[in-house]
Amino acid sequence: MSFISQPVDLEGLRHALAFDDLAWHDRANCQGANADLFFPERGASTRAAKAICRECQVRGECLDFALRSGEKFGIWGGLSERERRRVRRERQVAAARRAS
């Protein structure tokens, strides 16, 4: 019995988790911040986390990491799970249009 419902892109995951790819994390504004801000309970405010992200110099790298690694929880790159799903959908639609 397998708990994985869709194929896993192991090469993409290896790339996303490569040490060099995470070097941006050392320059992130969230370093030392309370992790609970970035992983709030359902329905709790995300304003404080997004305010920290808004001023962050590595916001793009953070968001890219979350999108490439399929991060499903928390605030990454200033976006919530729902907002990242929308970005992924938009990118998939754009890629499909380019391919056709």
Sequence and secondary structure as in RCSB ss.txt:
>XXXX:A:sequence
MSFISQPVDLEGLRHALAFDDLAWHDRANCQGANADLFFPERGASTRAAKAICRECQVRGECLDFALRSGEKFGI
WGGLSERERRRVRRERQVAAARRAS
>XXXX:A:secstr
     S   HHHHHHHT GGGGGGGGG TTTTS HHHHS  TT   HHHHHHHHT TTHHHHHHHHHHHT  SS 
BTTB HHHHHHHHHHHHHHHHHHH 
